Amino acid sequence: MTEGHGRGATATAGADGESTADEPHSPRPGHARMTGDGGGNGEKPRSGAVRKMTGAASGAALADRRGTLFRSVLPPLVFGLLLLVVWDVVTRTGAVAEFYLPAPLDLARQFLDDVFHGDLVDYTEETVWEALAGSGIGIGVALPLGYLIARSEIAAAALQPYVAASQAMPAVALAPLLALWIGYGLLPIAVLCALLVFFPILVNTVLGLRSLDPDVMGAARVDGVGWWGMLWYIELPLALPSVLAGVRNGLTLSITGAVVGEFVMGGDGLGQLLSVQRQEADTIGLFSTLVMLGLLAAVSYGVVRLVERLVQRD
């Protein structure tokens, strides 16, 4: 009776929700599993999983950046090294006389001597100024004209045939006319550079503006954005990558324009230096000047490419 009564009292107390002596010794299985994981409410395992996922994502992003750098740097480096090896073998074995093709080490010594002890830097500065002036003129004309062609069907129909026809005229043929019309010096060479820079910037500007999303343009007009706001805040930022691609190609061509202009109209830049070296049959000097021209083109290309990446990142 006493034992049965005690068991019944215990059961009754448990049913009423009161604390009994048996409750601490019989925890719920689910509660034991949760507290046994060391988190009480399971937050620690969940935060640990988040940390693992975040670390995996960061590692994947880092691996992707390394892979991109590997793919962009290694191929040209390997190709350049192979080219140098073949070049050195050809000159060492006498397959090609050094008069026609100097050895790589001899060319490197000549180039460093021209840079640090010769006048190569002075000639380079003159060519750079001519190329920059021509690029400025070309950009200043190509951008507004490209906007006009992209936004006006009448202007596009009237101007595009003449713009295309202008590219059939070689720069060497235009240089004597520029000398006759303008004279000699910096200005005619800069104008010749501008003619070479103009076309790729114009084409890329028109392409970038025509490829804008019409829904974005329509939404901006509905919001009451005016012409200037549309150009400055919407059209220019969205078309900027395409415009910069044209500028990148144009700057590279401006170096060529400066050299061609100096060939025909004279000057104090690398084109004039090449003319003198050609007359003196200075083969290694010619190669040294060509290396400098290649470096100028590569630097201008790389600078604009860096600006493109910064714009795309933003």
MARGU-624874 format. One line per field, with one value per residue (C-alpha): z, y, x; residue in three letters; residue number from 1. Coordinates in Angstrom, 1 decimal. Example, Ala and Ser with C-alpha at 12.3 -4.5 7.8 and 13.67 -1.06 7.14 Angstrom:
pz: [7.8_7.1]
py: [-4.5_-1.1]
px: [12.3_13.7]
pakol: [ala_ser]
selum: [1_2]
This chain:
pz: [0.0_1.0_-2.1_-4.4_-2.9_-3.3_-6.9_-7.6_-5.9_-7.9_-11.1_-10.1_-9.4_-12.7_-14.4_-12.7_-13.9_-10.4_-9.7_-8.4_-7.3_-10.3_-13.0_-12.8_-13.3_-16.5_-19.0_-22.4_-25.1_-27.5_-24.8_-24.0_-27.6_-27.9_-24.8_-25.6_-28.8_-26.6_-28.1_-26.0_-28.9_-31.7_-32.5_-32.3_-34.9_-37.2_-36.9_-37.5_-40.7_-41.8_-41.1_-43.2_-46.1_-46.0_-45.9_-48.8_-50.8_-50.1_-51.0_-54.3_-55.1_-54.4_-56.5_-59.3_-59.2_-59.1_-62.1_-64.0_-63.3_-64.2_-67.5_-68.4_-67.4_-68.1_-71.8_-73.0_-70.7_-72.0_-75.6_-75.1_-73.6_-76.5_-79.0_-77.3_-77.2_-80.9_-81.7_-79.8_-81.4_-84.9_-84.3_-82.5_-85.2_-87.9_-89.7_-90.0_-90.0_-87.1_-89.6_-90.4_-86.9_-83.8_-80.9_-78.0_-75.5_-77.9_-78.5_-74.7_-74.1_-77.0_-75.7_-72.2_-73.5_-75.7_-72.7_-70.1_-72.1_-75.5_-76.8_-77.0_-74.1_-75.6_-79.0_-77.1_-75.2_-78.5_-80.0_-76.8_-76.9_-80.6_-79.9_-76.8_-78.8_-81.6_-79.3_-77.6_-80.9_-82.0_-78.8_-78.8_-82.3_-82.1_-78.9_-79.8_-83.4_-82.2_-79.9_-82.8_-85.1_-82.4_-81.5_-84.9_-87.8_-90.2_-89.0_-89.2_-92.8_-93.8_-92.1_-92.0_-95.7_-95.5_-92.2_-93.7_-96.9_-94.9_-93.7_-97.2_-97.3_-96.0_-93.5_-95.7_-98.5_-96.2_-94.6_-97.6_-97.9_-94.2_-94.6_-97.6_-95.8_-92.2_-92.5_-90.4_-86.7_-84.0_-85.3_-88.6_-87.0_-84.2_-86.8_-88.6_-85.3_-84.7_-88.0_-87.0_-83.5_-84.6_-86.3_-83.6_-80.9_-83.1_-83.9_-80.3_-79.0_-81.5_-80.6_-76.9_-77.1_-79.4_-77.2_-74.1_-72.5_-73.9_-70.7_-68.6_-70.9_-70.8_-67.0_-66.7_-69.1_-67.1_-63.9_-65.6_-66.3_-68.8_-71.7_-69.6_-66.8_-69.2_-70.8_-67.6_-65.2_-67.5_-71.1_-70.4_-67.4_-69.2_-72.5_-70.9_-71.2_-74.9_-75.3_-73.3_-75.6_-78.5_-76.7_-76.0_-79.6_-80.6_-78.3_-79.7_-83.3_-82.2_-81.8_-85.4_-86.6_-84.9_-86.5_-89.9_-89.6_-88.7_-91.6_-94.1_-92.3_-90.2_-86.5_-83.4_-82.4_-82.9_-86.5_-87.3_-85.4_-87.5_-90.7_-89.6_-88.5_-91.8_-93.8_-91.7_-91.9_-88.1_-87.7_-84.0_-83.5_-85.6_-83.4_-80.2_-81.4_-82.4_-78.9_-77.5_-79.8_-78.7_-75.1_-75.6_-77.3_-74.6_-71.8_-73.4_-73.9_-70.3_-68.8_-70.6_-69.8_-66.1_-66.3_-67.9_-65.1_-62.5_-64.2_-64.6_-60.9_-59.8]
py: [0.0_2.4_1.7_1.8_5.0_6.5_5.4_6.8_10.1_10.4_9.7_12.2_14.9_14.4_14.7_17.9_19.4_19.7_19.0_15.4_13.5_11.2_14.0_14.7_11.1_10.8_13.5_13.6_11.8_14.8_17.2_14.9_14.8_18.6_19.3_16.5_18.3_21.1_23.8_23.7_25.0_23.8_27.2_26.2_23.4_25.8_28.6_26.1_25.0_28.6_29.1_26.1_27.2_30.7_29.4_27.1_30.0_32.2_29.3_28.8_32.5_32.6_29.5_31.1_34.3_32.3_30.2_33.4_34.9_31.6_31.4_35.1_35.3_31.9_31.4_34.7_34.1_30.6_31.7_34.6_32.3_29.8_32.7_33.9_30.4_29.9_33.4_32.7_29.3_30.8_33.5_31.2_28.6_31.2_30.3_34.0_36.5_39.0_41.9_40.9_39.6_40.5_38.1_38.6_39.4_41.8_43.6_43.8_45.4_47.9_48.7_49.4_51.5_53.5_54.1_55.1_56.5_57.5_59.7_57.0_58.4_61.9_60.6_58.5_61.6_63.4_60.5_60.1_63.8_63.4_60.3_61.8_65.0_62.9_60.7_63.7_65.2_61.8_61.2_64.7_64.2_60.6_60.6_63.4_62.2_58.6_59.8_61.7_58.6_56.3_58.5_60.0_57.8_60.7_61.5_57.8_57.5_60.7_60.2_56.5_56.0_58.8_57.6_54.1_55.5_57.5_54.3_53.2_56.1_55.0_57.2_57.3_58.9_61.5_62.6_64.6_66.4_67.3_68.7_70.7_72.0_72.5_72.5_70.7_70.1_68.7_69.7_67.7_64.6_64.9_65.2_62.1_60.2_61.5_60.0_56.6_56.9_58.2_55.2_52.5_54.9_56.0_52.4_51.3_54.3_53.7_50.0_50.7_53.2_51.1_48.0_49.7_48.1_50.0_49.1_50.9_53.9_53.9_53.6_56.6_58.7_57.7_59.0_62.3_62.1_64.8_64.6_65.6_63.3_60.4_60.9_61.5_59.0_56.2_56.2_57.1_54.6_51.7_52.4_53.1_49.6_49.6_53.1_52.2_49.2_51.6_54.0_51.0_50.2_53.8_54.6_51.6_53.0_56.5_55.3_54.0_57.3_59.3_57.1_57.3_61.1_61.4_59.3_61.6_65.0_64.8_65.4_64.6_61.3_57.6_57.7_60.1_58.0_54.9_56.9_57.8_54.2_52.9_55.2_54.1_50.4_50.2_46.9_46.6_50.2_49.6_46.6_48.7_51.4_48.8_47.3_50.8_51.2_47.8_48.8_52.0_50.2_47.6_50.2_52.2_49.1_47.9_51.2_51.4_47.8_48.4_51.3_48.9_46.4_49.0_50.3_46.8_46.0_49.1]
px: [0.0_2.7_4.8_1.9_0.7_4.2_4.4_0.9_1.9_5.0_3.0_0.4_2.9_4.6_1.2_0.5_3.9_5.4_9.0_9.6_12.6_12.5_12.7_16.4_17.2_15.1_16.0_14.3_16.3_16.1_17.3_20.2_21.3_21.2_23.1_25.5_26.6_28.0_25.8_22.6_20.6_22.9_24.4_28.0_27.8_25.9_28.5_31.2_29.6_29.3_33.0_33.8_31.6_33.1_36.6_35.8_34.4_37.4_39.8_37.9_38.0_41.8_42.4_40.4_42.4_45.6_44.4_43.6_47.0_48.6_46.8_47.4_51.1_52.6_51.7_53.3_56.3_56.9_56.5_58.9_61.5_61.2_61.5_64.7_66.2_65.5_66.8_70.0_70.6_70.1_72.7_75.2_75.2_75.7_72.4_71.8_74.6_74.8_74.6_71.0_70.0_72.1_72.3_69.9_72.7_74.4_71.0_70.3_73.7_73.2_69.7_70.9_73.8_71.4_69.1_71.6_74.4_72.9_70.1_67.4_65.4_65.3_64.1_61.5_60.1_59.5_57.6_55.5_54.5_53.5_51.5_49.8_48.9_47.5_45.5_44.0_42.9_41.5_39.6_38.2_36.8_35.8_33.7_31.2_31.0_30.4_27.6_26.0_26.1_24.8_21.9_20.9_19.9_20.2_23.8_24.7_23.4_25.2_28.6_29.3_30.2_32.7_34.2_34.6_36.2_38.7_40.3_41.2_43.8_47.2_49.0_52.1_50.0_48.4_51.6_52.9_49.6_49.6_53.1_51.9_48.8_50.0_53.8_56.4_56.7_54.6_51.1_51.1_52.5_49.9_47.1_48.4_48.4_44.8_43.7_44.9_43.5_40.1_38.6_38.8_37.6_34.7_33.6_33.8_31.9_29.1_29.0_29.0_26.1_24.0_24.3_22.8_19.8_16.7_14.7_17.3_17.1_13.3_13.1_15.4_13.2_10.2_11.9_12.4_16.2_17.2_19.6_22.7_21.8_21.2_24.6_26.6_25.0_23.8_25.1_28.7_29.3_27.6_29.4_32.8_34.3_33.7_35.1_38.2_38.7_38.8_41.2_43.5_43.8_44.0_46.9_48.8_48.3_49.3_52.9_52.8_51.4_54.2_56.9_55.3_55.0_58.6_59.7_57.9_57.9_61.0_61.2_63.3_61.6_62.2_61.1_63.9_66.3_65.2_65.9_69.4_70.1_68.8_71.1_74.1_73.2_73.2_71.3_71.7_70.8_67.6_66.7_67.3_65.0_62.4_62.6_61.8_58.8_57.5_57.9_56.0_53.1_53.0_53.0_50.2_48.2_48.8_47.9_44.5_43.9_44.4_41.9_39.4_39.8_39.3_36.2_34.8_35.5_33.6]
pakol: [met_thr_glu_gly_his_gly_arg_gly_ala_thr_ala_thr_ala_gly_ala_asp_gly_glu_ser_thr_ala_asp_glu_pro_his_ser_pro_arg_pro_gly_his_ala_arg_met_thr_gly_asp_gly_gly_gly_asn_gly_glu_lys_pro_arg_ser_gly_ala_val_arg_lys_met_thr_gly_ala_ala_ser_gly_ala_ala_leu_ala_asp_arg_arg_gly_thr_leu_phe_arg_ser_val_leu_pro_pro_leu_val_phe_gly_leu_leu_leu_leu_val_val_trp_asp_val_val_thr_arg_thr_gly_ala_val_ala_glu_phe_tyr_leu_pro_ala_pro_leu_asp_leu_ala_arg_gln_phe_leu_asp_asp_val_phe_his_gly_asp_leu_val_asp_tyr_thr_glu_glu_thr_val_trp_glu_ala_leu_ala_gly_ser_gly_ile_gly_ile_gly_val_ala_leu_pro_leu_gly_tyr_leu_ile_ala_arg_ser_glu_ile_ala_ala_ala_ala_leu_gln_pro_tyr_val_ala_ala_ser_gln_ala_met_pro_ala_val_ala_leu_ala_pro_leu_leu_ala_leu_trp_ile_gly_tyr_gly_leu_leu_pro_ile_ala_val_leu_cys_ala_leu_leu_val_phe_phe_pro_ile_leu_val_asn_thr_val_leu_gly_leu_arg_ser_leu_asp_pro_asp_val_met_gly_ala_ala_arg_val_asp_gly_val_gly_trp_trp_gly_met_leu_trp_tyr_ile_glu_leu_pro_leu_ala_leu_pro_ser_val_leu_ala_gly_val_arg_asn_gly_leu_thr_leu_ser_ile_thr_gly_ala_val_val_gly_glu_phe_val_met_gly_gly_asp_gly_leu_gly_gln_leu_leu_ser_val_gln_arg_gln_glu_ala_asp_thr_ile_gly_leu_phe_ser_thr_leu_val_met_leu_gly_leu_leu_ala_ala_val_ser_tyr_gly_val_val_arg_leu_val_glu_arg_leu_val_gln_arg_asp]
selum: [1_2_3_4_5_6_7_8_9_10_11_12_13_14_15_16_17_18_19_20_21_22_23_24_25_26_27_28_29_30_31_32_33_34_35_36_37_38_39_40_41_42_43_44_45_46_47_48_49_50_51_52_53_54_55_56_57_58_59_60_61_62_63_64_65_66_67_68_69_70_71_72_73_74_75_76_77_78_79_80_81_82_83_84_85_86_87_88_89_90_91_92_93_94_95_96_97_98_99_100_101_102_103_104_105_106_107_108_109_110_111_112_113_114_115_116_117_118_119_120_121_122_123_124_125_126_127_128_129_130_131_132_133_134_135_136_137_138_139_140_141_142_143_144_145_146_147_148_149_150_151_152_153_154_155_156_157_158_159_160_161_162_163_164_165_166_167_168_169_170_171_172_173_174_175_176_177_178_179_180_181_182_183_184_185_186_187_188_189_190_191_192_193_194_195_196_197_198_199_200_201_202_203_204_205_206_207_208_209_210_211_212_213_214_215_216_217_218_219_220_221_222_223_224_225_226_227_228_229_230_231_232_233_234_235_236_237_238_239_240_241_242_243_244_245_246_247_248_249_250_251_252_253_254_255_256_257_258_259_260_261_262_263_264_265_266_267_268_269_270_271_272_273_274_275_276_277_278_279_280_281_282_283_284_285_286_287_288_289_290_291_292_293_294_295_296_297_298_299_300_301_302_303_304_305_306_307_308_309_310_311_312_313_314]
